[in-house]
Each structure stands twice: as structure tokens, then as C-alpha cells.
């Protein structure tokens, strides 16, 4: 079972409630009170906090969102915190400790499309083939997440993760992405390797946070050696020891590990040495125009030699031209990926055209 933090559903209830307005600044408390009175609401007070009573919580926010935005700037909506009490249990310290910034509640309306995707688990994966260099055949697929809107249109990762980040929902989204990738790959009857992205900063206890991912892999009867978890955003990981603990958990379950976007930052070489992944993916910015850029050529050669000396396989991503392909093949490469072969597709292609 997934942890409570990444398994919550978010939205407004139609139930009646008390809504507490909380701020450490007296002027914002006063401004909130005056604003609520202008709306024609009765304002109550308890322990220097203001609260109102509403018959329908959802209606209150949807009816007054424009008025809130016009009366409070974003700094104020971040400083004013709200707590919604659906049962009349009376004031407690929980009221203050569990309060969330007003902006988070406004986001529930502004980002309704995102929350619909999360709450309904409306996610799917598109598949981009990864080619084995020696045989020029499909080695596996990277699973690339897409949100599915009610009308069938897609919400792409940049939008998904932008809204997720601003709503502190990366825990939820990352778990759903991992599970969706496994389920979609099983539905498509993929019997090759599958590369699944995950963000290590969303995992605070691998045994607990990754339990549902391992469960789905076993339930869908995947051979663990065919699943490669691709670590993204390693530059943002402050605790390298914790990252190693996460990777060790995956390895103990029989999965393989890839590092994404290697070569993009200056700490790439140190991460490779410290984490010892099975595969490194060379960032597309290194691959782009590598045939005509001596510096990129030197970086690629260094990464290739380092990998070979340490028993690590190398994957070049973002290949778009025959010249780029020829250049990296001349130096050496294990696996290849990019638009030159195929864009991500909802239905995985089964064979690369010669």
C-alpha cells in the first residue's frame, strides 16, 4: 500500500464546513475579516483566529475566487493560511498545524485539469524505442508519461510537472507515473526492456514509498531484469547517501538502474563513480551536432571511456541526424534513442525500418 502522502486525493467537498483564516500578521488577519464581511458573511473569532461557516465548501470557493484574487495579491495568499473543518469538533492545535496557504486552495480551481488527472489516475505512457547498436534492433522502450483529459486530449509532462511542483504533488505524480508505465507496458504486451523515470527527491523511505511500484511489477509478471529505473533530476539530490539507498533497494529487487542526462551538469562524473549505474544516458545537448562540435566530441569520448573502464553501458539519447548517429557509432555506443529512429508513440513500434 502506498503511503498517505502520495495516495491522497485533492478537491473541495460539497459538505458544510468551518473555514479558518490564519496569519501571523495582524494586518492580514484584519484584511481577511473585512473582506469576509464585505461578502456578507458572519465572521466568528476563536483564539485570535477568524472563521466562517458555509453550507457548501466547494460553492464558497468557486463563487468567490475572482473576489479573492482581486483583493489579495499572491504574497498575501501565500501568507494567509486556511483550515477547513468539516465536522464541528472545535478549535485545536491541529487547526493551525494543518492549515495550508490560501494559494493552494485557489490552485485547486486554477489547476482543476491537473487535479482531475491525478484524482482519477488518468495517465498513460507513450513509448520511444531504444536501439541496440550491435544488432540495430529494438532493445527496449522509454515510457514517457501523458495525462489524459476528460475530452481525450493529452497533458504533456512539462505541464504535468509544472502544476505538480507548485502544488507540492510530486510525491503523488511520481508514484502514479511509475505505476502507469508498468500497467500500460503490460497492456501493450511489451516483452523488451522498459525504462521508467523516477524522481528520487519524492522518495523518503524506499521500502515504504516504492512498495506499490514493486507490487505492480510482480503482479503484472514482469521479469525484474527487464525493468530499468531511470534516475532523473539527480542534480537536485542533496543527500547522495539517501539516493544510494534508493538505488540499492531497486537493485535488491532485481531491477536495473540508469542515470539520465549525464553530461548536462558538472557533477556527472562524480555521480557515475559514486552510484555505479548499469547504464548512463548521455544528455541530448551533448549529442546534438556532435559531428561538428569538437568540445562535445571530447566530452562524449571521455564519458564513453569512463563507462567502458567501469563496466557501465552507454546510451546516447536525442539522436536526430544520420551524421550524429555515424559519429557516436565510430566512437562507440551500446544503445541509441531519438527522433532519428522514432518519436514517442502511443502504440510501440515493433521494428525499426532499415
N, C-alpha and C positions, 0 to 999 in steps of 0.2 A: 504494500500500500504506500502511496506517495505521501510525503509529509504535508502537514496542513498548509504551510506557506505556499507551496506550489500547486495545491489542489483546490484553492478557494475559487468561488465564483463571485463575480462582482456585478452590482447593479442596484437599482432602487426597488424597494418594496412598495406595494400599494397599501401597506398597513399603516395605521395611525402611529405616531411616534412623538417623542420629545426630541427636539434638536437643540443641543447645547452649543453656544458660541463662546470660544475660549481664546484669550490672547493675553500675553504678559504685558502688553502696552495698554494703559488706561484710555488713551485717545482712540485706539481701535475698538475697545470694548464700548466706549461711548458712541462711536460712529456706527457700530453694529446695531446698538439699541435704537438709535434714532432712525436708522434705515428700516428696521423691522416695524417700528411704529408707523412710519410713512406708508408701509404696505397695508396698514390697517390691522396689524396683528397684536394680540395681547402678549406682552413681554414679561416673563417671570424672572425672579432672581433667586439664586441659591449659592452660598459661599462665594460671592463676588462674580458668579457666572450668570450669563443670561441664557434663557431658553424659551422656546416657543412650543406650542402644541399644534400638531397638524393632523387632519383626518386621513390624509393620503400623502405619504412622504414623496413618492415619485412626482405627483402633481405639483407639490410645492416647488421642487427644483426646476421642473420643466416650465412651469408658469413664470418663474421669477429669474431665470438665468440671464436674460437680457438686462433686467434691472440690476442684478448683482454686478454684471460686467461693467455697466455704465457708472456705478457708484464706487467700485473698488478697483484699484489697479492690481497688477499681478503680484507685486511685492506684498500688498495687503492681503490678497487671497492666499498667499503662502504663509503669512504670519497669523492670520485668523484660522483657528482650528475648530472643527466641528466634531461632535459626537452624537450619533443617532441611537436613541434608546427606544426600542420597540415595545418593551414591556416595562410597566411602571414599577421599577424596583427601587427608585430613589437614588439620590446622588451617592457616589462612592469615588475612591481614587481611580478606579477603572475608567471613570468618565474622562478624567484628564489624561491618563496614561495612554488610552486607546484612541484619543482624538486624532484626526487626520486633517491636513491642511484643506481649507475650503477649495483650493485649486484642484485637488484630487477629485472632489465631487463634481466640479464643473467639467473635468476631463471625462467623467463617465458619460456626459451628454455629448461633448465635442468629439470624443473618440468612440462613439457608440458602435461604429462599424467594427473597430478593433475588438471591443469587449464582446460583441456578438460572436466573432470568430473564436475568441478564447473560451467563452462560456459554453458555446455549442461544440467546441473542439472541431471546428470546420477547417481542417488543414489537410493538405495533400502534398505529395512530392512530385517534382519533375526530375528526370534522370539525364545526366550528361555522361556519356561513355568515357571510360579511361582505357587507353590502348596500351597493350604490352608491346614494347619496342621490338623485341626479337621476332615475334610471330606476326606483328601487325594485326592482331586480333583483339577483341574486347576482353579486357582483364576484369573490369567491374564498372560500377556507376557511382557517381556522386549524387546523393539525394539532396535536392535543393527545394526548400520549403516554399509553399504558396498558401496564403489564406484564401478561403473560398467564401465570397459574399453571398447573401441570400439570392441574388439575381444570377449567380453563376460566374460573375466576373472575379478576377483574381486580385488579391492584395499581395504585393511583392515584398521580399524580405526587408528592403530598405525602409518601407513604410511600417511594416510589422514591428521591426526592432526600434524604430524611432518612437513609435507610440508606446511600445512596451517599456522602453527605458524611462520615458518621462512619467510613466505610471507605476514604476517600480514593480514591473510584472515579468522581468526576465527569468525569474525562477519558474513561473508558470509556463511561459512561452517555450523556454528551452526544453523542459520536460515533454511538452506536447509535440515539439518538433522531432525529438528523438523517437518517440513512440509512433508518430505518424509516418516517419521514414520507414520504420520496420513494417508497419501494417500495410503501407502502400506497396513496398517491395514484395511482400508476401502475396498481395492481391495480384500483382503483375507477374508472379511466378518467376522472379529473378533468381537464377542459380549461380550467379557470378558474385564477386566481391561487391560489397556495398560500403560506401564511405558516408559516414554520418557525422555532421558537425555538432560540436557541443561547446558551450562557453563555460570554462572552469570556474569563473567567479560566481556562477549561480549555484555552485555545489559546496555546501559547508560540511557535510558528512557523507562521503561517497557510499558507505554501506546503506545509509538511510535514503539519501536523495536519488541514488541510481537503482534502487531496488525494483521499481516498476519497469525501468528500461530492460534490466536483466530478465525480469519475469516475462516480458513480451517476447524477447529474443528466444527464450526457451519454449514458450507456449506456441510460437509460430514455427518452431522446429528449425531454426537457423543453426548452421554449424558456426560456432563462435569464431573460428578461424577465418570465416568469410565476412566478418563484420570488422570494419576499420573505423575507429572513432577518431575524428579529425579535430584536433585542438585548435580553436580559433581565439583571437584576441589574447595571445599569451603575453603580449607587451603590457597588458593591464594587470597581470597577476603579480602582486607584490610578494606573496608568500610562495616561493618556489618549492619549499618543503611540502606544503599542502598540495600543490599541483602534482608533485611526485607521488603523493599518497593516493590521489585520484587515479593516476595512470596505473599505479601498481594494482589497484582494485580491479580495473578493467583487465589488466594482464592476467591476474589470478583467475578471472572468469573465462579466460581463453581468447579474449579479443585482441586485436592488434591496434597499434597507435600510429597516427600520422601527425606531423606538425604542419600547419598551414601557413602560407605567406612567409616562408623562410626567405631571408634576404631583404625584407622590407625595412626592418629596423637594425640598429647597430648591435643588439644583443643576440642576434640569430645564432652566431657560432657558439656562444656560451650556452644557449638553451639546448642546442643539439648535443653538446658534450655532456651536459648535466642530465638531460632527460632520456637520451638514448632511444629515440623513437624507432619504429620499424621502417617508416617511410618519411621523407621530408618532401613537401610540395614547394617547389621554387616559385616565388611570387611572380605574377604575370607582368609586373613592372620590370622585372629583370629579363623576362623572355621577349617582351615587345621590342622589336627592331634589334634584337641581339646580333643579327647578321651584319649590322652596320655600326655597332657601338662597341668599341674596344673595352671600355670600362665594364660594361655588362658582361661581356665575354669573359673577362678576367674573374669577375665575381662568380659567374656560373662554374668556371673551371675549378675555382677554389672550393666551392660547395660540393662539387662532384668528387673531387679528390678526397676531401674530408669524409664524405659519406662512404666511399669505397674502402677507405682505410679502417673504418669502424663498423663495417658490415651493415650499413644502412642503405636502403634502396631509395632512388631519387625519382620524383615525378615532376615533370615540367608542365605547368598549367598556363592557360591563356595563349596557347599557340593559335595563330590566325593565318599565317602565310607559309607557303612551301619553303621560303628562304629561312624562316625561323626554325622550321622542322629540320631542314637539312643541316643547319648549323649545330643544333643541340645533338643530333644523331652522330655527327662527326666527332663531337667531344665524348659523348656517352650519355645514355639515359635509360632508365628502366621502364618508365611509364609516361604516357603523354595524354594531355587533355586540352581541349579548346575548341573554338568555333571552326577551326580548320577541319575538324572531324565531324562535329555536330553541336548544335545548340542544345540546351536542356529541353527535353521533350516529355509531355505527359505520358506517352507510351514509349518505353525504352526501345531504342533501335537494337536489333539483334545482330546486325552485321555491318561492318564498315565497308563502304564501297571502295573498290580498288582504284 
